[in-house]
Structures are given as structure tokens and as C-alpha cells.
Amino acid sequence: MSLVLLALPDHGSMLVAAVVLGALVNALVIGACARALRGGDSARDQYT
């Protein structure tokens, strides 16, 4: 966390932006892992 604060400007909104961006990246990684563990997008495969 301290390395992130060193790289960001001293504005509070940049900290909020970093937290939001980190949360989005985390959600994308978790979603990709969940899809891989399920064996693909089962909802899409159901209709093809």
C-alpha cells in the first residue's frame, strides 16, 4: 500500500481512483478464475 501512495499524487481522489481500479482488476481476475474452474461459460454453452 505504501508503494502505491508513493506513486500517486497528493490528491485524495487519486487514492480513491487507485482503490476503485484495484477492485475492478480484482473482480476481473476472480471472474476469469471462476470461469476457468467451471470449464467455460456454461450459460452460453447451454444455448448453442
Steps between C-alpha positions, in 0.01 A plus 500: 500500500780742580653451155168595342481815710854596397412471131178700523465877514403656833134536410239296687305413188802318361495266800132431437572441131778255588272306736221487241739390226644232726152373581409479131817311412440267794143433384617425146765255623253325731246477217757354262609243758140404575430451128813289460410282798144452370635395162389798297186708477236235569210741443616569145570131428149406611340682206738392223 
